[in-house]
Amino acid sequence: MTSFLDYKGRKIRLTEERWKHINERHPETIRQEKFIKETMSIPDFIQEGNKGELLAIKRFKKTPISENKYLVVVYKLENIDSFLVTAYFTRRPSFRRKLIWKR
């Protein structure tokens, strides 16, 4: 199990099961922990998800799949245990979601 710190310094765990899910559903994330770590700790902005989760979003000029992509890291904050849900690259994030924080 791995963990990351979010933009407020909170520990967010990444289980083997979630990492396997991320890599199977989004193969472009294989061996891209550095992108996830940077997105979690220094996001461009944070949005609220549909089920109360947070979306840390960061634009990268160069990614494993192409140039100018955003990485979206979805995580859930819980009182006792916070965890990463999924992560994926996208051409453009949704700007219809509620903005929680912006750098």
N, C-alpha and C positions, 0 to 999 in steps of 0.2 A: 504494500500500500504506500502511496505517495501522498504528499500534501503540499498545498500551495497557500500563500498568503494573499488575501484579496486586497483591494485598494485601501481598506481601513485596518489592515494588519490582522484580520481574522483568519484563523486556520481553516482551510477547506480541504477535506480529504478526497482522494481519488482512489477508489478501490480497483482491484484487478478486474472485477466484473464490469465496471463502468469503462475502464480503459479498453477492454476487449470490445465492448459495445461501440465505443467511439471509433476505434480503428476498423471495425467491420463495416459500420455504416458510413464512415467518412475516411476512406483509406489515405487521403491526402494528409491526415494528421499523424500517420505513423512516424515515430521518431521526431516529433515536433514539440516535445515538452517545453523547449525554450520559448516558443511562441505562446503556449498556454500560460506559462509562468509570467511572461511579460504582460500579456493581456489581463491576467488576474490582478497583478500588482500595480500596473501603470496603464489602466484603460483610458481610451479617449472619452468614453461615456458609459454610464450604467442605465439600463432600462428595466422596467418591471415586466415580467412575463405574464402569461395568462393565468397561471396557477400560483402566483405569489413568488415564483423564483426570480432571480436576478440574472440579467444578461450583461456580462462585461464585454465590451466591444472595442476593438482597436484596429486601426487601418495600418497595413504594412505595404510598403512600396514594392517589396519583393517577397514572394512566398514560394513554397515548394510547387505550386501549381501554375502560378503566373504572377504578373505584376499587379499592383494596386488592388489588393483584396482585403477584406475585413475578416478578422477572426472573431467569432461569437463564442463565448464560453458561458454556458448556462449552469448556474449553481443554486442550491437551496440552502437558506440559512435556517437553522433550527436552534433552539435553546441549548440543547446538549450536544448535538452533532451536526455539523454543516458539511455538505458534500457536493461534489461536482456531478452534474447530470450528463452533459454532453458538450461537445465542441465541434465547430465546423467553420470552414471558410465560405465566404459568400461575396458576391460582386457588390451587393448593396444591402445593408441592413434595413429593416422596417423602421420607418420614422413615425409610424402611427402609434407606437407603444409609448407609455408614460415614461418620461425622462426622470430618472432618480438623481443623477449626478453627472456633471460634465467637467472635464479638466479645463 
